[in-house]
Amino acid sequence: MSTTNNQQETTEQKVEQATVQSMKFIEKYKKQMLSGVIAVVVIALAFFAYDKFYKEPRHQDALAQMFAAEQYFRTDSFALALNGDGNSLGFEDIIKEYGKNAGAAVYMYAGISAMHLNEYEKAIGFLKKYNGEDPILKARALCNIGDCYAGLANLNEAAGYYMKAAAEADNIYAANYLLKAGIMYEESGNKAEALKQYQKIKDSYPQSEEGFQIDKYIERVKMSK
């Protein structure tokens, strides 16, 4: 019993000593510790203020500026959508003015608009900056990059991006990307790779529009080998 009491007293003494030392430490470095806490709070508030009073309003302002450009885009007026009409900004100037605050969609809009104007290099630059989360739209952006490379007659690069688009989301849209890749391979003389992609459409997406007509592509490649 005595031994137990002694152990308890020893433990209590150690706790008391540790508490005293902690209090002395806090008292000695109270100013520095308080300054550190204040610094963390100030930094946190700075980020909050940036998001609340700068970033968020900039985003809302950018969305408001995009309204007219989106209307032009929907009516296939791609030059006005990209470059503006003199009164409202086009997608390119919105990107220059607001950057990422305008959101991911602006890069897709700008890229597709430039692509339709045959400004392929510019379109590729915009589309490569698109970083949306939706897999269908990500695949579409990759496909559009492939379309631009096809427009530049860079068939291998085009095929590569079509393959990336098909791999991004396993859905019926992938059949179209695989067909485009197959055509690029076929045009560049890579018959074996073209046949591989055509066969993949036949096996994996037989109910797609591409699947219904894929036999003629397969037969064409086989006949030309």
For each residue, the residues with C-beta under 8 A, 3 or more apart:
1: 4 5
2: 5 6
3: 6 7
4: 1 7 8
5: 1 2 8 9
6: 2 3 9 10
7: 3 4 10 11
8: 4 5 11 12
9: 5 6 12 13
10: 6 7 13 14
11: 7 8 14 15
12: 8 9 15 16
13: 9 10 16 17
14: 10 11 17 18
15: 11 12 18 19
16: 12 13 19 20
17: 13 14 20 21
18: 14 15 21 22
19: 15 16 22 23
20: 16 17 23 24
21: 17 18 24 25
22: 18 19 25 26
23: 19 20 26 27
24: 20 21 27 28
25: 21 22 28 29
26: 22 23 29 30 33
27: 23 24 30
28: 24 25
29: 25 26 32 33
30: 26 27 33 34
31: 34 35
32: 29 35 36
33: 26 29 30 36 37
34: 30 31 37 38
35: 31 32 38 39
36: 32 33 39 40
37: 33 34 40 41
38: 34 35 41 42
39: 35 36 42 43
40: 36 37 43 44
41: 37 38 44 45
42: 38 39 45 46
43: 39 40 46 47
44: 40 41 47 48
45: 41 42 48 49
46: 42 43 49 50
47: 43 44 50 51
48: 44 45 51 52
49: 45 46 52 53 54
50: 46 47 53 54 55
51: 47 48 54 55 56
52: 48 49 55 56
53: 49 50 56 57
54: 49 50 51 57 58
55: 50 51 52 58 59 101
56: 51 52 53 59 60
57: 53 54 60 61
58: 54 55 61 62 98 101
59: 55 56 62 63 98 101 102 103
60: 56 57 63 64
61: 57 58 64 65 98
62: 58 59 65 66 94 97 98 101 102 103 106
63: 59 60 66 67 102 103
64: 60 61 67
65: 61 62 68 69 88 89 94 97 98 102
66: 62 63 69 70 91 94 102 106 109
67: 63 64 70 71 88
68: 65 71 72 84 85 87 88 89
69: 65 66 72 73 80 81 82 84 88 89 90 91 94 109
70: 66 67 73 74 81 109
71: 67 68 74 75
72: 68 69 75 77 78 80 81 85 90
73: 69 70 76 77 78 81 91 109 112 113
74: 70 71
75: 71 72
76: 73 116
77: 72 73 80 81
78: 72 73 81 82 112 113 114 116 117
79: 82 83 113 117
80: 69 72 77 83 84 85 90
81: 69 70 72 73 77 78 90 91 109 113
82: 69 78 79 90 91 92 110 113 114 117
83: 79 80 90 92 93
84: 68 69 80 87 88 89 90 92 93
85: 68 72 80 88 90
86:
87: 68 84
88: 65 67 68 69 84 85
89: 65 68 69 84 93 94 97
90: 69 72 80 81 82 83 84 85 93 94 113
91: 66 69 73 81 82 94 95 106 109 110 113
92: 82 83 84 95 96 110 114
93: 83 84 89 90 96 97
94: 62 65 66 69 89 90 91 97 98 102 106
95: 91 92 98 99 102 106 107 110 126
96: 92 93 99
97: 62 65 89 93 94
98: 58 59 61 62 65 94 95 101 102 106
99: 95 96 102
100: 103
101: 55 58 59 62 98
102: 59 62 63 65 66 94 95 98 99 106
103: 59 62 63 100 106
104: 107 108 130 131 132
105: 108 109 132
106: 62 66 91 94 95 98 102 103 109 110
107: 95 104 110 111 126 127 129 130 131
108: 104 105 111 112 126 127 130 132 137 140 141 144
109: 66 69 70 73 81 91 105 106 112 113
110: 82 91 92 95 106 107 113 114 123 126
111: 107 108 114 115 123 124 125 126 127 130 141 144 145
112: 73 78 108 109 115 116 123 127 144
113: 73 78 79 81 82 90 91 109 110 116 117 123
114: 78 82 92 110 111 117 119 120 122 123 126
115: 111 112 118 119 120 123 127 144 147 148 151
116: 76 78 112 113
117: 78 79 82 113 114
118: 115 151
119: 114 115 122 123
120: 114 115 123 124 148 149 151 152
121: 124 125 148 152
122: 114 119 125 126
123: 110 111 112 113 114 115 119 120 126 127 144 145 148
124: 111 120 121 127 128 145 148 149
125: 111 121 122 128 129
126: 95 107 108 110 111 114 122 123 129 130
127: 107 108 111 112 115 123 124 130 141 144 145 148
128: 124 125 145
129: 107 125 126
130: 104 107 108 111 126 127 137 138 141
131: 104 107
132: 104 105 108 137 138 141
133: 138
134: 137 138
135: 138 139 168 169
136: 139 140 169 171 173
137: 108 130 132 134 140 141
138: 130 132 133 134 135 141 142 168 169
139: 135 136 142 143 165 166 168 169 173 174 177
140: 108 136 137 143 144 165 173
141: 108 111 127 130 132 137 138 144 145
142: 138 139 145 146 161 162 164 165 168 177
143: 139 140 146 147 161 162 165 176 177 180
144: 108 111 112 115 123 127 140 141 147 148
145: 111 123 124 127 128 141 142 148 149 161
146: 142 143 149 150 157 158 159 160 161 162 164 165 177 180 181 184
147: 115 143 144 150 151 158 180
148: 115 120 121 123 124 127 144 145 151 152
149: 120 124 145 146 152 154 155 157 158 161
150: 146 147 153 154 155 158 180 184
151: 115 118 120 147 148
152: 120 121 148 149
153: 150
154: 149 150 157 158
155: 149 150 158 159 184 185 187 188
156: 159 160 184 188
157: 146 149 154 160 161
158: 146 147 149 150 154 155 161 162 180 184
159: 146 155 156 162 163 180 181 184 185 188 193
160: 146 156 157 163 164
161: 142 143 145 146 149 157 158 164 165
162: 142 143 146 158 159 165 166 177 178 180 181 184
163: 159 160 166 167 177 178 181 197
164: 142 146 160 161 167 168
165: 139 140 142 143 146 161 162 168 174 177
166: 139 162 163 174 177 178 181
167: 163 164
168: 135 138 139 142 164 165
169: 135 136 138 139 173 174
170: 174
171: 136 174
172: 175 205 207 208
173: 136 139 140 169 176 177
174: 139 165 166 169 170 171 177 178 204 205
175: 172 178 179 201 204 205 208 209 210 211
176: 143 173 179 180 208 209 210
177: 139 142 143 146 162 163 165 166 173 174 180 181
178: 162 163 166 174 175 181 182 197 198 200 201 205 210
179: 175 176 182 183 197 198 201 210 214 217
180: 143 146 147 150 158 159 162 176 177 183 184
181: 146 159 162 163 166 177 178 184 185 197
182: 178 179 185 186 193 194 195 196 197 198 201 217
183: 179 180 186 187 194 217
184: 146 150 155 156 158 159 162 180 181 187 188
185: 155 159 181 182 188 190 191 193 194 197
186: 182 183 189 190 191 194 220 221
187: 155 183 184
188: 155 156 159 184 185
189: 186
190: 185 186 193 194
191: 185 186 194 195 221 224 225
192: 195 196
193: 159 182 185 190 196 197
194: 182 183 185 186 190 191 197 198 217 221
195: 182 191 192 198 199 218 221 222
196: 182 192 193 199 200
197: 163 178 179 181 182 185 193 194 200 201
198: 178 179 182 194 195 201 202 214 217 218 221
199: 195 196 202 203 218
200: 178 196 197 203 204
201: 175 178 179 182 197 198 204 205 206 208 210 211 214
202: 198 199 206 211 214 215 218
203: 199 200 206
204: 174 175 200 201
205: 172 174 175 178 201 208 210 211
206: 201 202 203 211 212
207: 172 211 212
208: 172 175 176 201 205 211 212
209: 175 176 212 213
210: 175 176 178 179 201 205 213 214
211: 175 201 202 205 206 207 208 214
212: 206 207 208 209
213: 209 210 216 217
214: 179 198 201 202 210 211 217 218
215: 202 218 219
216: 213 219 220
217: 179 182 183 194 198 213 214 220 221
218: 195 198 199 202 214 215 221 222
219: 215 216 222 223
220: 186 216 217 223 224
221: 186 191 194 195 198 217 218 224 225
222: 195 218 219 225
223: 219 220
224: 191 220 221
225: 191 221 222
